[in-house]
Amino acid sequence: MIARIWHGWTKPEKAKAYEDMLRDEIFPGIARRNIKGYRGAELFIHEDGNETEFVTLLRFDSMEAVKEFAGMDESKPVIYPKAEALLTRMDERSHHYRIVISR
């Protein structure tokens, strides 16, 4: 199993809108793509006064499934234009990790 991890940051006043967009539009939209080997997503949020950090973790069975999601440049972030407008900064690359323990 592969974990695809990406970070983005917003201003605190835009954090709720971004969280709602991820929950209501982006994650369901990824699921509707019916990518073989896509196993779901998680969202982590860290509030730090001046900005709010978002960490997304998407799970895939293989790097082939990641490429179906992201394209041949599998580390390139997949950013929806409406979401990008809410971000102040973001990772320029997504990172992939082998999941070795999951309970």
A tleap script that builds the chain and sets N, CA, C and O, in Angstrom:
source leaprc.protein.ff14SB
mol = sequence {
  NMET ILE ALA ARG ILE TRP HIE GLY TRP THR
  LYS PRO GLU LYS ALA LYS ALA TYR GLU ASP
  MET LEU ARG ASP GLU ILE PHE PRO GLY ILE
  ALA ARG ARG ASN ILE LYS GLY TYR ARG GLY
  ALA GLU LEU PHE ILE HIE GLU ASP GLY ASN
  GLU THR GLU PHE VAL THR LEU LEU ARG PHE
  ASP SER MET GLU ALA VAL LYS GLU PHE ALA
  GLY MET ASP GLU SER LYS PRO VAL ILE TYR
  PRO LYS ALA GLU ALA LEU LEU THR ARG MET
  ASP GLU ARG SER HIE HIE TYR ARG ILE VAL
  ILE SER CARG
}
set mol.1.N position { 0.855 -1.179 0.000 }
set mol.1.CA position { 0.000 0.000 0.000 }
set mol.1.C position { 0.894 1.232 0.000 }
set mol.1.O position { 1.957 1.248 0.622 }
set mol.2.N position { 0.446 2.266 -0.709 }
set mol.2.CA position { 1.182 3.525 -0.852 }
set mol.2.C position { 0.385 4.662 -0.222 }
set mol.2.O position { -0.819 4.788 -0.445 }
set mol.3.N position { 1.070 5.488 0.568 }
set mol.3.CA position { 0.487 6.715 1.103 }
set mol.3.C position { 1.041 7.881 0.302 }
set mol.3.O position { 2.255 8.038 0.174 }
set mol.4.N position { 0.157 8.683 -0.228 }
set mol.4.CA position { 0.540 9.904 -0.966 }
set mol.4.C position { 0.238 11.076 -0.035 }
set mol.4.O position { -0.916 11.311 0.321 }
set mol.5.N position { 1.285 11.815 0.357 }
set mol.5.CA position { 1.140 12.877 1.350 }
set mol.5.C position { 1.504 14.217 0.725 }
set mol.5.O position { 2.495 14.347 0.006 }
set mol.6.N position { 0.668 15.208 1.023 }
set mol.6.CA position { 0.850 16.555 0.483 }
set mol.6.C position { 0.423 17.564 1.534 }
set mol.6.O position { -0.504 17.311 2.303 }
set mol.7.N position { 1.105 18.724 1.569 }
set mol.7.CA position { 0.804 19.807 2.518 }
set mol.7.C position { 0.399 21.066 1.771 }
set mol.7.O position { 0.964 21.403 0.731 }
set mol.8.N position { -0.592 21.751 2.324 }
set mol.8.CA position { -0.989 23.065 1.846 }
set mol.8.C position { -1.345 23.933 3.041 }
set mol.8.O position { -1.727 23.422 4.094 }
set mol.9.N position { -1.220 25.241 2.881 }
set mol.9.CA position { -1.490 26.169 3.977 }
set mol.9.C position { -2.458 27.254 3.523 }
set mol.9.O position { -2.416 27.703 2.377 }
set mol.10.N position { -3.331 27.669 4.440 }
set mol.10.CA position { -4.256 28.766 4.189 }
set mol.10.C position { -4.146 29.788 5.316 }
set mol.10.O position { -3.534 29.537 6.355 }
set mol.11.N position { -4.745 30.923 5.082 }
set mol.11.CA position { -4.947 31.875 6.173 }
set mol.11.C position { -6.074 31.313 7.037 }
set mol.11.O position { -6.966 30.641 6.520 }
set mol.12.N position { -6.049 31.574 8.337 }
set mol.12.CA position { -7.077 31.018 9.215 }
set mol.12.C position { -8.510 31.325 8.771 }
set mol.12.O position { -9.404 30.495 8.938 }
set mol.13.N position { -8.725 32.508 8.208 }
set mol.13.CA position { -10.086 32.879 7.802 }
set mol.13.C position { -10.566 32.091 6.570 }
set mol.13.O position { -11.758 32.098 6.263 }
set mol.14.N position { -9.665 31.426 5.878 }
set mol.14.CA position { -10.043 30.618 4.713 }
set mol.14.C position { -10.027 29.118 5.012 }
set mol.14.O position { -10.385 28.308 4.157 }
set mol.15.N position { -9.615 28.758 6.211 }
set mol.15.CA position { -9.437 27.345 6.551 }
set mol.15.C position { -10.744 26.558 6.488 }
set mol.15.O position { -10.761 25.450 5.951 }
set mol.16.N position { -11.817 27.090 7.013 }
set mol.16.CA position { -13.096 26.367 7.006 }
set mol.16.C position { -13.574 26.131 5.580 }
set mol.16.O position { -14.066 25.048 5.263 }
set mol.17.N position { -13.434 27.122 4.728 }
set mol.17.CA position { -13.853 26.970 3.328 }
set mol.17.C position { -13.039 25.880 2.640 }
set mol.17.O position { -13.583 25.087 1.872 }
set mol.18.N position { -11.735 25.838 2.916 }
set mol.18.CA position { -10.894 24.817 2.292 }
set mol.18.C position { -11.235 23.431 2.836 }
set mol.18.O position { -11.333 22.466 2.078 }
set mol.19.N position { -11.414 23.340 4.143 }
set mol.19.CA position { -11.810 22.061 4.748 }
set mol.19.C position { -13.124 21.563 4.149 }
set mol.19.O position { -13.237 20.392 3.788 }
set mol.20.N position { -14.108 22.440 4.043 }
set mol.20.CA position { -15.399 22.058 3.467 }
set mol.20.C position { -15.249 21.608 2.014 }
set mol.20.O position { -15.887 20.642 1.594 }
set mol.21.N position { -14.411 22.301 1.249 }
set mol.21.CA position { -14.211 21.935 -0.147 }
set mol.21.C position { -13.588 20.540 -0.259 }
set mol.21.O position { -13.995 19.734 -1.097 }
set mol.22.N position { -12.601 20.267 0.594 }
set mol.22.CA position { -11.997 18.931 0.585 }
set mol.22.C position { -13.031 17.864 0.933 }
set mol.22.O position { -13.124 16.839 0.258 }
set mol.23.N position { -13.805 18.107 1.985 }
set mol.23.CA position { -14.786 17.129 2.460 }
set mol.23.C position { -15.941 16.940 1.474 }
set mol.23.O position { -16.356 15.811 1.211 }
set mol.24.N position { -16.455 18.035 0.933 }
set mol.24.CA position { -17.700 17.971 0.157 }
set mol.24.C position { -17.504 17.849 -1.351 }
set mol.24.O position { -18.392 17.357 -2.048 }
set mol.25.N position { -16.353 18.290 -1.865 }
set mol.25.CA position { -16.147 18.292 -3.318 }
set mol.25.C position { -14.945 17.459 -3.762 }
set mol.25.O position { -15.070 16.562 -4.595 }
set mol.26.N position { -13.783 17.770 -3.194 }
set mol.26.CA position { -12.556 17.185 -3.731 }
set mol.26.C position { -12.445 15.695 -3.426 }
set mol.26.O position { -12.274 14.897 -4.348 }
set mol.27.N position { -12.539 15.301 -2.165 }
set mol.27.CA position { -12.421 13.872 -1.845 }
set mol.27.C position { -13.534 13.049 -2.496 }
set mol.27.O position { -13.245 11.983 -3.040 }
set mol.28.N position { -14.801 13.498 -2.466 }
set mol.28.CA position { -15.822 12.724 -3.185 }
set mol.28.C position { -15.558 12.671 -4.696 }
set mol.28.O position { -15.847 11.664 -5.342 }
set mol.29.N position { -15.008 13.757 -5.259 }
set mol.29.CA position { -14.688 13.764 -6.681 }
set mol.29.C position { -13.610 12.754 -7.030 }
set mol.29.O position { -13.672 12.110 -8.078 }
set mol.30.N position { -12.620 12.612 -6.157 }
set mol.30.CA position { -11.586 11.597 -6.374 }
set mol.30.C position { -12.216 10.206 -6.330 }
set mol.30.O position { -11.915 9.361 -7.173 }
set mol.31.N position { -13.077 9.970 -5.364 }
set mol.31.CA position { -13.733 8.658 -5.248 }
set mol.31.C position { -14.574 8.345 -6.482 }
set mol.31.O position { -14.618 7.198 -6.929 }
set mol.32.N position { -15.242 9.360 -7.037 }
set mol.32.CA position { -16.080 9.144 -8.222 }
set mol.32.C position { -15.272 8.781 -9.464 }
set mol.32.O position { -15.830 8.277 -10.438 }
set mol.33.N position { -13.986 9.027 -9.439 }
set mol.33.CA position { -13.145 8.662 -10.590 }
set mol.33.C position { -12.978 7.144 -10.713 }
set mol.33.O position { -12.538 6.645 -11.749 }
set mol.34.N position { -13.327 6.424 -9.664 }
set mol.34.CA position { -13.252 4.951 -9.681 }
set mol.34.C position { -11.879 4.447 -10.112 }
set mol.34.O position { -11.774 3.555 -10.953 }
set mol.35.N position { -10.845 5.013 -9.542 }
set mol.35.CA position { -9.479 4.592 -9.840 }
set mol.35.C position { -9.252 3.237 -9.190 }
set mol.35.O position { -9.422 3.079 -7.981 }
set mol.36.N position { -8.868 2.265 -10.001 }
set mol.36.CA position { -8.585 0.933 -9.463 }
set mol.36.C position { -7.377 1.043 -8.526 }
set mol.36.O position { -6.308 1.495 -8.934 }
set mol.37.N position { -7.553 0.636 -7.293 }
set mol.37.CA position { -6.468 0.701 -6.322 }
set mol.37.C position { -6.505 1.918 -5.420 }
set mol.37.O position { -5.645 2.049 -4.548 }
set mol.38.N position { -7.475 2.822 -5.595 }
set mol.38.CA position { -7.620 3.959 -4.681 }
set mol.38.C position { -8.335 3.450 -3.429 }
set mol.38.O position { -9.382 2.811 -3.532 }
set mol.39.N position { -7.779 3.728 -2.253 }
set mol.39.CA position { -8.306 3.192 -0.998 }
set mol.39.C position { -8.763 4.248 -0.008 }
set mol.39.O position { -8.973 3.942 1.166 }
set mol.40.N position { -8.919 5.482 -0.459 }
set mol.40.CA position { -9.467 6.496 0.432 }
set mol.40.C position { -8.491 7.593 0.792 }
set mol.40.O position { -7.330 7.586 0.383 }
set mol.41.N position { -8.996 8.544 1.573 }
set mol.41.CA position { -8.223 9.734 1.921 }
set mol.41.C position { -8.425 10.094 3.381 }
set mol.41.O position { -9.437 9.752 3.993 }
set mol.42.N position { -7.451 10.783 3.916 }
set mol.42.CA position { -7.532 11.330 5.265 }
set mol.42.C position { -7.067 12.781 5.207 }
set mol.42.O position { -6.260 13.160 4.358 }
set mol.43.N position { -7.588 13.571 6.117 }
set mol.43.CA position { -7.223 14.978 6.202 }
set mol.43.C position { -6.786 15.288 7.623 }
set mol.43.O position { -7.469 14.942 8.587 }
set mol.44.N position { -5.637 15.946 7.740 }
set mol.44.CA position { -5.106 16.377 9.024 }
set mol.44.C position { -4.974 17.895 8.979 }
set mol.44.O position { -4.529 18.457 7.978 }
set mol.45.N position { -5.365 18.558 10.074 }
set mol.45.CA position { -5.324 20.020 10.127 }
set mol.45.C position { -4.560 20.456 11.374 }
set mol.45.O position { -4.786 19.950 12.473 }
set mol.46.N position { -3.647 21.414 11.171 }
set mol.46.CA position { -2.885 21.985 12.287 }
set mol.46.C position { -3.038 23.502 12.229 }
set mol.46.O position { -2.649 24.141 11.251 }
set mol.47.N position { -3.609 24.067 13.290 }
set mol.47.CA position { -3.797 25.514 13.364 }
set mol.47.C position { -2.629 26.114 14.124 }
set mol.47.O position { -2.284 25.664 15.216 }
set mol.48.N position { -2.017 27.145 13.527 }
set mol.48.CA position { -0.812 27.716 14.106 }
set mol.48.C position { -0.858 29.240 14.073 }
set mol.48.O position { 0.077 29.879 13.592 }
set mol.49.N position { -1.925 29.816 14.575 }
set mol.49.CA position { -2.010 31.270 14.672 }
set mol.49.C position { -2.129 31.973 13.346 }
set mol.49.O position { -3.230 32.349 12.943 }
set mol.50.N position { -1.008 32.163 12.650 }
set mol.50.CA position { -0.988 32.931 11.411 }
set mol.50.C position { -1.426 32.156 10.187 }
set mol.50.O position { -1.770 32.751 9.165 }
set mol.51.N position { -1.418 30.817 10.278 }
set mol.51.CA position { -1.833 30.014 9.136 }
set mol.51.C position { -2.346 28.661 9.619 }
set mol.51.O position { -2.090 28.235 10.745 }
set mol.52.N position { -3.068 28.014 8.737 }
set mol.52.CA position { -3.594 26.685 9.018 }
set mol.52.C position { -2.995 25.726 8.005 }
set mol.52.O position { -3.070 25.943 6.796 }
set mol.53.N position { -2.399 24.660 8.525 }
set mol.53.CA position { -1.764 23.655 7.669 }
set mol.53.C position { -2.732 22.506 7.433 }
set mol.53.O position { -3.401 22.039 8.355 }
set mol.54.N position { -2.797 22.061 6.189 }
set mol.54.CA position { -3.593 20.911 5.795 }
set mol.54.C position { -2.648 19.840 5.266 }
set mol.54.O position { -1.792 20.115 4.425 }
set mol.55.N position { -2.806 18.637 5.756 }
set mol.55.CA position { -2.042 17.503 5.254 }
set mol.55.C position { -3.057 16.508 4.715 }
set mol.55.O position { -3.948 16.061 5.438 }
set mol.56.N position { -2.915 16.165 3.444 }
set mol.56.CA position { -3.784 15.141 2.868 }
set mol.56.C position { -2.984 13.862 2.711 }
set mol.56.O position { -1.815 13.879 2.326 }
set mol.57.N position { -3.634 12.765 3.014 }
set mol.57.CA position { -3.036 11.447 2.842 }
set mol.57.C position { -4.019 10.626 2.016 }
set mol.57.O position { -5.130 10.334 2.459 }
set mol.58.N position { -3.602 10.265 0.833 }
set mol.58.CA position { -4.408 9.401 -0.031 }
set mol.58.C position { -3.742 8.034 -0.064 }
set mol.58.O position { -2.516 7.940 -0.135 }
set mol.59.N position { -4.531 6.990 -0.014 }
set mol.59.CA position { -4.002 5.632 -0.013 }
set mol.59.C position { -4.300 4.940 -1.338 }
set mol.59.O position { -5.408 5.018 -1.871 }
set mol.60.N position { -3.276 4.259 -1.853 }
set mol.60.CA position { -3.389 3.530 -3.107 }
set mol.60.C position { -2.743 2.164 -2.949 }
set mol.60.O position { -1.845 1.990 -2.126 }
set mol.61.N position { -3.196 1.199 -3.732 }
set mol.61.CA position { -2.596 -0.139 -3.704 }
set mol.61.C position { -1.201 -0.172 -4.300 }
set mol.61.O position { -0.379 -0.995 -3.899 }
set mol.62.N position { -0.916 0.718 -5.259 }
set mol.62.CA position { 0.346 0.640 -5.995 }
set mol.62.C position { 0.677 1.993 -6.608 }
set mol.62.O position { -0.157 2.897 -6.644 }
set mol.63.N position { 1.906 2.115 -7.088 }
set mol.63.CA position { 2.298 3.331 -7.792 }
set mol.63.C position { 1.574 3.438 -9.130 }
set mol.63.O position { 1.388 4.543 -9.640 }
set mol.64.N position { 1.169 2.325 -9.699 }
set mol.64.CA position { 0.373 2.371 -10.929 }
set mol.64.C position { -0.955 3.082 -10.675 }
set mol.64.O position { -1.415 3.862 -11.509 }
set mol.65.N position { -1.567 2.811 -9.526 }
set mol.65.CA position { -2.812 3.492 -9.166 }
set mol.65.C position { -2.557 4.979 -8.927 }
set mol.65.O position { -3.375 5.818 -9.302 }
set mol.66.N position { -1.428 5.303 -8.305 }
set mol.66.CA position { -1.060 6.711 -8.103 }
set mol.66.C position { -0.954 7.413 -9.449 }
set mol.66.O position { -1.453 8.527 -9.610 }
set mol.67.N position { -0.309 6.769 -10.416 }
set mol.67.CA position { -0.152 7.370 -11.743 }
set mol.67.C position { -1.498 7.549 -12.439 }
set mol.67.O position { -1.688 8.509 -13.186 }
set mol.68.N position { -2.426 6.634 -12.198 }
set mol.68.CA position { -3.760 6.816 -12.779 }
set mol.68.C position { -4.418 8.059 -12.188 }
set mol.68.O position { -5.145 8.773 -12.879 }
set mol.69.N position { -4.160 8.313 -10.913 }
set mol.69.CA position { -4.706 9.499 -10.258 }
set mol.69.C position { -3.990 10.776 -10.701 }
set mol.69.O position { -4.636 11.752 -11.082 }
set mol.70.N position { -2.659 10.768 -10.650 }
set mol.70.CA position { -1.880 11.998 -10.798 }
set mol.70.C position { -1.290 12.205 -12.184 }
set mol.70.O position { -0.895 13.320 -12.524 }
set mol.71.N position { -1.222 11.159 -12.985 }
set mol.71.CA position { -0.553 11.254 -14.277 }
set mol.71.C position { 0.855 10.682 -14.196 }
set mol.71.O position { 1.289 10.218 -13.141 }
set mol.72.N position { 1.552 10.718 -15.302 }
set mol.72.CA position { 2.880 10.095 -15.375 }
set mol.72.C position { 3.895 10.748 -14.434 }
set mol.72.O position { 4.813 10.078 -13.963 }
set mol.73.N position { 3.744 12.029 -14.158 }
set mol.73.CA position { 4.587 12.690 -13.156 }
set mol.73.C position { 3.877 12.522 -11.818 }
set mol.73.O position { 3.204 13.430 -11.330 }
set mol.74.N position { 4.044 11.336 -11.239 }
set mol.74.CA position { 3.231 10.954 -10.082 }
set mol.74.C position { 3.434 11.825 -8.848 }
set mol.74.O position { 2.596 11.800 -7.947 }
set mol.75.N position { 4.513 12.590 -8.779 }
set mol.75.CA position { 4.749 13.458 -7.626 }
set mol.75.C position { 4.140 14.848 -7.778 }
set mol.75.O position { 4.116 15.629 -6.827 }
set mol.76.N position { 3.652 15.150 -8.973 }
set mol.76.CA position { 3.033 16.460 -9.192 }
set mol.76.C position { 1.715 16.528 -8.421 }
set mol.76.O position { 0.882 15.631 -8.550 }
set mol.77.N position { 1.516 17.574 -7.626 }
set mol.77.CA position { 0.246 17.699 -6.900 }
set mol.77.C position { -0.932 17.845 -7.856 }
set mol.77.O position { -0.810 18.431 -8.932 }
set mol.78.N position { -2.051 17.310 -7.448 }
set mol.78.CA position { -3.299 17.466 -8.195 }
set mol.78.C position { -4.108 18.508 -7.430 }
set mol.78.O position { -4.706 18.210 -6.397 }
set mol.79.N position { -4.117 19.729 -7.950 }
set mol.79.CA position { -4.753 20.853 -7.258 }
set mol.79.C position { -5.927 21.356 -8.087 }
set mol.79.O position { -5.773 21.706 -9.257 }
set mol.80.N position { -7.096 21.387 -7.467 }
set mol.80.CA position { -8.268 21.940 -8.129 }
set mol.80.C position { -8.137 23.462 -8.128 }
set mol.80.O position { -7.754 24.031 -7.106 }
set mol.81.N position { -8.440 24.142 -9.236 }
set mol.81.CA position { -8.265 25.606 -9.302 }
set mol.81.C position { -8.985 26.359 -8.185 }
set mol.81.O position { -8.433 27.312 -7.634 }
set mol.82.N position { -10.215 25.946 -7.842 }
set mol.82.CA position { -10.931 26.628 -6.748 }
set mol.82.C position { -10.196 26.470 -5.428 }
set mol.82.O position { -10.205 27.380 -4.599 }
set mol.83.N position { -9.567 25.334 -5.229 }
set mol.83.CA position { -8.823 25.096 -3.988 }
set mol.83.C position { -7.549 25.924 -3.960 }
set mol.83.O position { -7.197 26.494 -2.928 }
set mol.84.N position { -6.865 25.991 -5.081 }
set mol.84.CA position { -5.608 26.737 -5.138 }
set mol.84.C position { -5.817 28.201 -4.764 }
set mol.84.O position { -4.934 28.831 -4.183 }
set mol.85.N position { -6.979 28.735 -5.098 }
set mol.85.CA position { -7.270 30.136 -4.778 }
set mol.85.C position { -7.336 30.379 -3.269 }
set mol.85.O position { -7.173 31.513 -2.819 }
set mol.86.N position { -7.571 29.328 -2.492 }
set mol.86.CA position { -7.661 29.468 -1.036 }
set mol.86.C position { -6.312 29.276 -0.340 }
set mol.86.O position { -6.174 29.605 0.838 }
set mol.87.N position { -5.330 28.753 -1.050 }
set mol.87.CA position { -4.041 28.427 -0.445 }
set mol.87.C position { -3.074 29.599 -0.496 }
set mol.87.O position { -3.041 30.352 -1.470 }
set mol.88.N position { -2.283 29.745 0.569 }
set mol.88.CA position { -1.232 30.761 0.574 }
set mol.88.C position { 0.091 30.173 0.104 }
set mol.88.O position { 0.924 30.880 -0.464 }
set mol.89.N position { 0.286 28.875 0.342 }
set mol.89.CA position { 1.464 28.158 -0.135 }
set mol.89.C position { 1.165 26.669 -0.107 }
set mol.89.O position { 0.197 26.225 0.510 }
set mol.90.N position { 2.014 25.904 -0.786 }
set mol.90.CA position { 1.787 24.461 -0.857 }
set mol.90.C position { 3.072 23.748 -1.229 }
set mol.90.O position { 3.999 24.346 -1.776 }
set mol.91.N position { 3.112 22.458 -0.922 }
set mol.91.CA position { 4.219 21.628 -1.394 }
set mol.91.C position { 4.190 21.601 -2.914 }
set mol.91.O position { 3.126 21.486 -3.522 }
set mol.92.N position { 5.349 21.707 -3.514 }
set mol.92.CA position { 5.428 21.629 -4.967 }
set mol.92.C position { 5.430 20.194 -5.465 }
set mol.92.O position { 5.223 19.942 -6.652 }
set mol.93.N position { 5.664 19.256 -4.562 }
set mol.93.CA position { 5.664 17.836 -4.902 }
set mol.93.C position { 4.922 17.076 -3.816 }
set mol.93.O position { 4.997 17.430 -2.639 }
set mol.94.N position { 4.215 16.045 -4.206 }
set mol.94.CA position { 3.638 15.096 -3.254 }
set mol.94.C position { 4.694 14.038 -2.970 }
set mol.94.O position { 5.553 13.769 -3.810 }
set mol.95.N position { 4.628 13.444 -1.797 }
set mol.95.CA position { 5.588 12.414 -1.412 }
set mol.95.C position { 4.853 11.094 -1.230 }
set mol.95.O position { 3.701 11.058 -0.799 }
set mol.96.N position { 5.541 10.019 -1.566 }
set mol.96.CA position { 4.936 8.693 -1.512 }
set mol.96.C position { 5.725 7.807 -0.558 }
set mol.96.O position { 6.955 7.770 -0.580 }
set mol.97.N position { 4.978 7.095 0.278 }
set mol.97.CA position { 5.571 6.219 1.283 }
set mol.97.C position { 4.903 4.857 1.209 }
set mol.97.O position { 3.697 4.750 0.987 }
set mol.98.N position { 5.696 3.832 1.397 }
set mol.98.CA position { 5.135 2.486 1.519 }
set mol.98.C position { 4.522 2.363 2.906 }
set mol.98.O position { 5.186 2.661 3.899 }
set mol.99.N position { 3.291 1.938 2.993 }
set mol.99.CA position { 2.655 1.691 4.280 }
set mol.99.C position { 3.028 0.274 4.694 }
set mol.99.O position { 2.686 -0.688 4.005 }
set mol.100.N position { 3.726 0.143 5.816 }
set mol.100.CA position { 4.163 -1.173 6.248 }
set mol.100.C position { 3.389 -1.690 7.456 }
set mol.100.O position { 3.335 -2.897 7.693 }
set mol.101.N position { 2.792 -0.780 8.217 }
set mol.101.CA position { 1.932 -1.173 9.334 }
set mol.101.C position { 0.680 -0.323 9.283 }
set mol.101.O position { 0.749 0.906 9.249 }
set mol.102.N position { -0.456 -0.982 9.278 }
set mol.102.CA position { -1.738 -0.294 9.313 }
set mol.102.C position { -2.686 -1.177 10.105 }
set mol.102.O position { -2.914 -2.330 9.739 }
set mol.103.N position { -3.229 -0.657 11.165 }
set mol.103.CA position { -4.103 -1.470 12.034 }
set mol.103.C position { -5.458 -0.854 12.172 }
set mol.103.O position { -6.317 -1.401 12.863 }
savepdb mol mol.pdb
quit
